Amino acid sequence: MVTGRIRFNVVSSEQEQALAKQMYRQVMQQYRTRLVPRDHPASMAVQRVLKRLIPASGLVDAKWEVHVVNDPKEMNAFVIPGGKVFVFSGILPICGGEDGLAAVLGHEIAHNVAHHAAERMSQMFILIGAMYMLSYLFAVPDVLSNLLLQYGFVRRGSRKQEAEADYMGLMMMAQSCYDPSAAIGLWERMQKTETYAPPQWMSTHPSSRTRINNIRQWLPEAEKKHADSDCYSTLQYAKEFRKAMPQVVW
C-alpha cells in the first residue's frame, strides 16, 4: 500500500464482497424512502465528482452507484466495498463546493482501496483471542478486558485507518485535479460544528485539529501531484460541464 503501513488481513475478496452485499441491502432498506432522485442537483454533483476520482482510485471495474440521502442533520458519507456510495445531504454545506466534496469522497473511496473493512474484520480474530487470554489466563473481568482492548488496540487501529484514508484521499483528489487545500477548509468547517469532541484516545477517528495538521504536512506532496497531472484540460471540461448542468447551492 502507498502508505507503507503494516496490516493484518485474513478476509478474502470473496468474503469481503459477500458481506458488502449484505450491508448494502440493509442500508438500502433503511434509507430507500429518503433517497433523492438521480437527476437531483446534489446527486448529480456527487456523480460528477466521483467520475473524476474513479480513475485515480484504481477501482474502475467496480459497479459504482451514487445514493444521496435527504437528511440535513446527518454530516456523513460512506462507500460500501464494491462501489456503493452514500452521501447524506447534511455534509454538503460542510463541503463548501466540489473540491470539498472530493475530499470527502476521496477519503471514503480510500477505505475501499486499502480494504479497511476486511482489515477490521480480520482484527476481530486477534481481539477474540486476546479477550480469551485476559479473561481466562489472567483472570481479568470481561468488561475490563474489553475496555482495555477497545481503547488500547481497536480504536487506536481505527484512527490509523482514518489517517491513512485522509492521506490517500488527499492524493487521489489532487491527482483528479481538485484543489487539495480544500480539505483543510472542510475540516475547519467540520470543527466549528462540533459541540463536544471526546479526547482523541477515546475516539475511533482523529480529532479535526489532528486531521488539519496532518493535511498541512501532506499538502506540498499533494500540490506536486496536482501540478504533475493534466489538470488544465480536465478543469476546462469540468467548467463547461457545470455550465450546462443544474448546480448545488453549497
C-alpha positions as CSV (number, residue, x, y, z in Angstrom):
1,M,0.0,0.0,0.0
2,V,1.2,3.5,-0.8
3,T,1.4,4.5,2.9
4,G,3.7,1.6,3.8
5,R,1.6,0.7,6.9
6,I,1.8,-2.9,8.1
7,R,-1.7,-4.5,8.1
8,F,-3.3,-7.8,9.1
9,N,-5.9,-9.2,6.7
10,V,-7.2,-12.8,6.5
11,V,-10.5,-12.0,4.9
12,S,-10.7,-12.9,1.2
13,S,-12.1,-10.6,-1.5
14,E,-15.0,-13.0,-1.9
15,Q,-15.9,-12.8,1.8
16,E,-15.5,-9.0,1.7
17,Q,-17.8,-8.7,-1.2
18,A,-20.4,-11.1,0.3
19,L,-20.5,-9.0,3.5
20,A,-20.6,-5.8,1.4
21,K,-23.7,-7.0,-0.5
22,Q,-25.4,-7.8,2.8
23,M,-24.6,-4.4,4.2
24,Y,-25.8,-2.7,1.0
25,R,-29.2,-4.4,1.3
26,Q,-29.5,-3.4,4.9
27,V,-28.6,0.3,4.2
28,M,-30.9,0.5,1.2
29,Q,-33.8,-0.9,3.4
30,Q,-33.1,1.7,6.0
31,Y,-32.8,4.7,3.7
32,R,-34.6,3.8,0.5
33,T,-37.6,6.2,1.1
34,R,-35.2,9.1,1.7
35,L,-33.0,8.9,-1.4
36,V,-33.1,11.9,-3.7
37,P,-33.6,11.3,-7.5
38,R,-30.5,10.7,-9.6
39,D,-31.2,13.9,-11.5
40,H,-31.3,16.0,-8.4
41,P,-28.5,18.6,-8.4
42,A,-27.0,17.1,-5.2
43,S,-26.9,13.6,-6.7
44,M,-25.5,14.9,-10.0
45,A,-22.8,16.8,-8.1
46,V,-21.7,13.6,-6.3
47,Q,-21.8,11.7,-9.6
48,R,-19.7,14.4,-11.3
49,V,-17.0,14.4,-8.6
50,L,-17.0,10.6,-8.3
51,K,-16.5,10.3,-12.1
52,R,-13.2,12.3,-11.8
53,L,-12.0,10.4,-8.8
54,I,-12.5,6.8,-10.0
55,P,-9.6,6.7,-12.4
56,A,-7.2,7.8,-9.7
57,S,-8.6,5.2,-7.3
58,G,-7.7,2.2,-9.5
59,L,-11.2,0.8,-8.9
60,V,-12.5,1.4,-12.4
61,D,-14.1,-2.0,-12.6
62,A,-16.3,-1.5,-9.5
63,K,-20.1,-1.2,-10.1
64,W,-20.4,2.4,-8.8
65,E,-23.7,3.7,-7.7
66,V,-24.4,7.0,-6.0
67,H,-27.1,7.5,-3.4
68,V,-27.8,10.8,-1.7
69,V,-29.8,10.6,1.5
70,N,-32.1,13.6,2.3
71,D,-31.0,14.2,5.9
72,P,-29.9,17.8,6.6
73,K,-28.8,16.9,10.2
74,E,-26.5,14.0,9.2
75,M,-23.0,15.1,8.2
76,N,-21.7,11.9,6.9
77,A,-20.8,9.8,3.9
78,F,-19.5,6.3,3.3
79,V,-18.7,3.9,0.4
80,I,-19.6,0.2,0.8
81,P,-17.0,-2.1,-0.8
82,G,-18.0,-2.7,-4.4
83,G,-18.7,1.0,-5.2
84,K,-21.9,1.8,-3.4
85,V,-21.7,5.5,-2.4
86,F,-23.9,7.1,0.2
87,V,-23.8,10.8,0.9
88,F,-26.0,12.5,3.5
89,S,-27.3,15.9,2.5
90,G,-26.1,17.4,5.8
91,I,-22.5,17.1,4.8
92,L,-22.9,19.1,1.6
93,P,-22.8,22.6,3.2
94,I,-19.7,21.4,5.1
95,C,-18.0,20.5,1.8
96,G,-18.5,24.1,0.6
97,G,-18.1,23.1,-3.1
98,E,-17.0,20.3,-5.3
99,D,-13.4,20.4,-4.1
100,G,-14.5,19.8,-0.5
101,L,-16.8,17.1,-1.7
102,A,-13.8,15.5,-3.5
103,A,-12.0,15.4,-0.1
104,V,-14.9,13.6,1.5
105,L,-15.4,11.1,-1.4
106,G,-11.6,10.6,-1.8
107,H,-11.4,9.7,1.9
108,E,-14.3,7.2,1.7
109,I,-13.0,5.6,-1.5
110,A,-9.6,5.2,0.1
111,H,-11.1,3.0,2.7
112,N,-12.1,0.7,-0.1
113,V,-8.8,0.9,-1.9
114,A,-7.0,-0.1,1.4
115,H,-9.6,-2.8,2.2
116,H,-10.1,-1.3,5.7
117,A,-13.4,-3.1,6.2
118,A,-11.7,-6.5,5.6
119,E,-8.8,-5.5,7.9
120,R,-11.3,-4.6,10.7
121,M,-13.0,-8.0,10.3
122,S,-9.6,-9.7,10.5
123,Q,-8.7,-7.9,13.7
124,M,-11.7,-9.5,15.3
125,F,-9.8,-12.8,15.3
126,I,-7.0,-11.1,17.3
127,L,-9.4,-9.4,19.6
128,I,-11.3,-12.5,20.5
129,G,-8.1,-14.4,21.2
130,A,-6.8,-11.5,23.3
131,M,-10.0,-11.3,25.3
132,Y,-9.8,-15.1,26.0
133,M,-6.2,-14.8,27.3
134,L,-7.0,-11.8,29.5
135,S,-10.2,-13.4,30.9
136,Y,-9.1,-17.0,31.4
137,L,-5.4,-16.9,31.8
138,F,-5.0,-13.7,33.7
139,A,-8.5,-13.6,35.4
140,V,-9.3,-10.1,34.0
141,P,-13.0,-9.5,34.1
142,D,-14.7,-9.5,30.6
143,V,-15.8,-5.9,30.9
144,L,-12.4,-4.7,31.8
145,S,-10.6,-6.7,29.2
146,N,-13.0,-5.4,26.6
147,L,-12.3,-1.8,27.6
148,L,-8.5,-2.4,27.6
149,L,-8.6,-3.8,24.1
150,Q,-11.1,-1.2,22.8
151,Y,-9.0,1.8,23.9
152,G,-5.6,0.2,23.6
153,F,-6.0,-1.6,20.3
154,V,-9.3,-1.3,18.4
155,R,-9.8,2.5,18.5
156,R,-6.1,3.2,18.0
157,G,-6.1,1.0,14.9
158,S,-9.2,2.7,13.6
159,R,-7.6,6.1,14.0
160,K,-4.6,4.8,11.9
161,Q,-7.0,3.7,9.2
162,E,-8.7,7.0,9.2
163,A,-5.4,8.9,8.9
164,E,-4.4,6.6,6.1
165,A,-7.6,7.3,4.3
166,D,-7.1,11.0,4.8
167,Y,-3.7,10.8,3.1
168,M,-4.7,8.5,0.3
169,G,-7.9,10.6,-0.4
170,L,-5.9,13.8,-0.5
171,M,-3.5,12.4,-3.1
172,M,-6.5,11.0,-5.0
173,M,-8.3,14.3,-5.2
174,A,-5.1,16.1,-6.2
175,Q,-4.4,13.7,-9.0
176,S,-8.0,14.2,-10.1
177,C,-7.4,17.9,-10.4
178,Y,-9.3,19.0,-7.3
179,D,-7.7,21.6,-5.0
180,P,-6.1,19.6,-2.2
181,S,-6.1,22.7,0.1
182,A,-9.9,22.5,0.2
183,A,-9.5,19.5,2.6
184,I,-8.2,21.9,5.2
185,G,-11.3,24.1,4.8
186,L,-13.5,21.1,5.0
187,W,-12.2,20.0,8.4
188,E,-12.1,23.6,9.7
189,R,-15.8,23.9,8.9
190,M,-16.4,20.4,10.5
191,Q,-14.6,21.5,13.6
192,K,-16.9,24.5,14.0
193,T,-19.9,22.2,14.1
194,E,-18.6,20.1,16.9
195,T,-20.3,21.0,20.2
196,Y,-18.4,18.3,22.0
197,A,-15.5,16.1,20.9
198,P,-14.2,13.3,23.1
199,P,-10.5,13.1,23.8
200,Q,-8.7,11.6,20.8
201,W,-7.6,8.4,22.6
202,M,-11.3,7.6,23.2
203,S,-12.4,8.1,19.6
204,T,-12.3,5.9,16.5
205,H,-11.4,8.9,14.5
206,P,-8.6,11.5,14.7
207,S,-9.7,14.9,16.0
208,S,-10.4,17.6,13.4
209,R,-7.4,19.5,14.7
210,T,-5.2,16.5,14.1
211,R,-6.6,16.0,10.7
212,I,-6.0,19.6,9.8
213,N,-2.4,19.4,11.0
214,N,-1.8,16.2,9.1
215,I,-3.2,17.6,5.9
216,R,-1.0,20.7,6.2
217,Q,2.1,18.4,6.4
218,W,0.9,16.4,3.3
219,L,-0.1,19.4,1.3
220,P,3.2,20.0,-0.5
221,E,3.2,16.4,-1.8
222,A,-0.5,16.7,-2.8
223,E,0.1,20.0,-4.6
224,K,3.0,18.5,-6.5
225,K,0.8,15.6,-7.6
226,H,-1.8,18.2,-8.7
227,A,0.8,20.1,-10.7
228,D,2.0,16.9,-12.4
229,S,-1.5,16.0,-13.5
230,D,-3.0,17.2,-16.8
231,C,-5.4,19.5,-14.9
232,Y,-5.8,22.3,-17.4
233,S,-7.8,20.2,-19.9
234,T,-9.7,18.4,-17.1
235,L,-10.7,21.7,-15.4
236,Q,-11.8,23.3,-18.8
237,Y,-14.0,20.3,-19.4
238,A,-15.5,20.4,-15.9
239,K,-16.1,24.1,-16.2
240,E,-18.1,23.6,-19.4
241,F,-20.0,20.7,-17.9
242,R,-21.0,22.7,-14.9
243,K,-22.4,25.5,-17.1
244,A,-24.7,23.0,-18.8
245,M,-26.0,21.2,-15.7
246,P,-28.0,22.2,-12.6
247,Q,-25.8,23.2,-9.7
248,V,-26.0,22.6,-6.0
249,V,-26.3,25.7,-3.7
250,W,-23.5,25.0,-1.3
